[in-house]
Amino acid sequence: MSSPTGCSTLPDDRRKVADDTPGFMPADEADALHGVADRFLSQPDSVGIGVEIGTYCGKSTVYLGDAAQRHGALIVTVDHHRGSEEHQPGWEYHDTGLVDEHAGLLDTAARFRRTMFDAKLEETVLGLLAPSTAAARVWGRPADFVFIDGGHSMEAAQNDYDGWAQWVRPGGALLIHDVFPDPADGGRPPYEIYCQAIDSGQFTEAEVHGSLRVLIRS
């Protein structure tokens, strides 16, 4: 199933910020994410909050934040900012420019803050610096959508799904990135939690945009 959202209306200045920000989301999927966020934050029963699990440096957060700002809504983006498995030394996506020399560990928090400053979204995007499991324990409120794009190990993906899918309001959306039904195309954990969501009977697939899935909560 596919449902195009049309061209994104992200302003050129913010698009440049997003383009200049380290990250891995393809432009067409980011545009689709922008349209989906705009739509769910503008619904009559909107609660005015969207959640992103997995911030990295804030590339996709620019798209979410722009949509939220239009409706006076907020985006809460959750990340421990130490990077996922694939970002660690010796792995394919390790970026030495993002290593904190003091700790000797990856630290994307400062780069994320720079992205939000440049995009003029500091009043709209709330960065929650914590593992998603810890953040979920203190969350406790509905969200118009939850966008899961965190670690791609089975443990990380499962924790994100278990901790956050429950907070999607009825009629809201669970968005899962990097869903690849064919194992040859990418890792399996996001696909596995996507299948769990469908099998739960609580979510129905509404849109497909590349590897981005949009599921509606009944």
C-alpha positions in Angstrom: 0.0 0.0 0.0 1.3 3.4 -0.9 -0.1 6.9 -0.4 2.0 9.8 -1.6 1.9 13.0 0.4 3.0 15.2 -2.5 5.9 17.7 -2.3 7.0 18.7 1.2 6.5 22.3 2.1 9.5 22.5 4.3 11.0 26.0 3.9 14.2 26.2 1.9 16.2 27.6 4.9 15.2 24.6 7.1 15.8 22.2 4.2 19.3 23.5 4.0 19.8 22.9 7.7 18.5 19.4 7.4 20.7 18.7 4.3 23.8 19.9 6.2 23.0 17.7 9.2 24.6 14.3 9.5 22.0 11.5 9.3 20.7 8.7 7.2 17.1 9.4 6.2 16.5 9.7 2.5 15.1 13.0 1.3 11.9 11.5 -0.1 11.1 9.7 3.2 11.9 12.8 5.2 9.4 14.7 3.0 6.8 12.0 3.6 7.5 12.2 7.4 6.9 15.9 7.3 3.6 15.5 5.6 2.4 12.8 8.0 3.5 14.8 11.1 1.7 17.9 9.7 -1.5 15.9 9.1 -1.7 14.2 12.5 -0.8 17.3 14.5 -3.6 19.2 12.7 -6.4 16.8 13.4 -9.3 18.0 15.6 -8.4 15.5 18.4 -4.7 16.3 18.3 -3.0 16.5 21.7 -0.3 18.7 20.3 2.6 16.4 20.9 4.7 14.2 18.6 7.5 11.9 19.8 10.6 10.8 18.0 12.7 7.9 19.3 16.2 8.2 17.9 17.4 11.8 17.4 21.1 11.3 16.3 22.0 14.9 15.1 18.5 16.0 14.4 18.1 15.7 10.6 14.6 14.2 10.7 13.8 16.3 13.8 13.9 19.4 11.6 11.0 18.0 9.5 9.0 17.1 12.5 9.7 20.4 14.3 8.6 22.4 11.3 5.3 20.6 11.1 4.8 21.0 14.8 5.5 24.7 14.8 2.8 25.3 12.3 0.2 24.1 14.7 1.7 25.3 18.0 2.6 21.7 18.9 5.7 20.2 20.4 8.1 17.5 19.4 9.8 15.5 22.1 12.8 13.7 20.7 14.5 11.0 22.8 18.1 9.8 22.5 21.0 8.9 24.8 23.2 10.5 22.2 25.9 7.8 22.5 25.0 6.3 19.1 23.6 3.0 18.1 25.6 -0.2 17.4 26.4 0.8 13.9 27.8 4.2 15.0 30.5 2.8 17.2 34.3 2.5 16.3 35.0 -0.1 13.7 31.4 0.0 12.4 30.2 1.3 9.0 28.6 4.5 10.2 31.1 5.6 12.8 31.9 9.4 12.5 35.1 10.4 14.3 34.0 14.0 14.1 31.2 13.2 16.6 33.4 11.7 19.3 33.7 13.5 22.7 37.4 13.6 23.4 36.9 13.8 27.1 34.8 10.6 27.4 36.2 8.9 24.3 32.7 8.1 23.3 30.3 9.2 20.6 28.3 12.2 21.6 25.8 13.7 19.2 24.0 16.0 21.7 25.9 19.1 20.8 25.4 18.6 17.1 21.7 18.1 17.7 21.6 21.4 19.6 23.3 23.2 16.8 20.8 21.8 14.3 17.9 23.0 16.4 19.5 26.4 16.8 20.1 26.8 13.1 16.6 25.6 12.3 15.1 28.1 14.8 13.2 25.2 16.5 14.5 25.4 20.1 11.1 26.5 21.4 9.3 23.7 19.5 11.6 20.7 19.9 12.3 19.3 23.4 15.4 17.1 23.5 15.1 14.4 26.1 18.6 13.0 26.8 18.0 9.5 28.1 17.7 5.9 26.9 14.3 5.3 25.5 13.5 2.7 28.2 14.2 5.2 31.0 12.3 8.0 29.2 9.3 5.7 28.7 9.1 5.1 32.4 8.3 8.7 33.2 6.4 9.6 30.1 2.7 8.8 30.9 0.7 10.8 28.3 -0.8 10.3 24.8 1.0 11.5 21.6 -0.4 12.2 18.2 2.3 10.0 16.7 5.4 8.1 17.8 8.2 7.8 15.3 10.5 4.9 16.0 13.9 5.3 14.4 16.3 4.3 17.2 18.8 1.4 17.5 18.4 -1.5 15.1 19.4 -4.3 17.3 16.4 -6.5 18.2 16.8 -5.5 21.9 16.8 -1.8 21.1 13.9 -2.0 18.6 11.8 -4.2 21.0 12.4 -1.8 23.9 11.3 1.2 21.7 8.2 -0.6 20.6 7.3 -1.9 24.1 7.9 1.4 25.7 6.3 3.8 23.3 3.7 2.3 21.0 1.3 2.3 23.8 1.3 6.1 24.0 -0.1 6.6 20.5 -3.6 8.1 21.0 -6.6 6.4 19.3 -6.6 7.7 15.7 -2.9 8.6 16.0 0.0 7.1 14.2 2.9 4.7 14.9 5.7 5.5 12.4 8.5 2.9 12.0 11.5 3.7 9.9 13.8 1.2 8.1 11.2 -1.5 7.6 12.6 -3.9 5.0 10.5 -7.1 4.4 13.3 -8.5 2.2 16.3 -9.3 4.5 18.6 -8.5 1.6 17.6 -4.8 1.8 18.4 -4.2 5.4 18.2 -5.2 9.1 15.2 -7.2 10.4 14.4 -5.7 13.9 12.3 -2.7 12.6 10.4 -5.1 10.4 9.9 -7.4 13.3 8.3 -4.7 15.5 6.2 -3.6 12.5 4.9 -7.1 12.3 4.2 -7.1 16.0 2.2 -3.9 15.7 0.1 -5.3 12.9 -0.4 -8.7 14.7 -1.5 -6.9 17.9 -4.7 -5.8 16.2 -4.3 -2.3 17.6 -2.6 -0.9 14.5 -3.6 -0.9 10.8 -1.1 0.0 8.0 -2.2 3.2 6.2 0.8 4.3 4.2 4.1 3.1 2.8 6.8 5.6 1.9 10.0 3.7 1.0 11.1 2.1 4.3 8.8 4.3 6.3 5.6 2.7 7.5 2.6 4.6 8.9 0.2 2.6 11.1 -3.0 4.0 12.6 -4.1 3.1 16.1 -7.7 1.9 16.4 
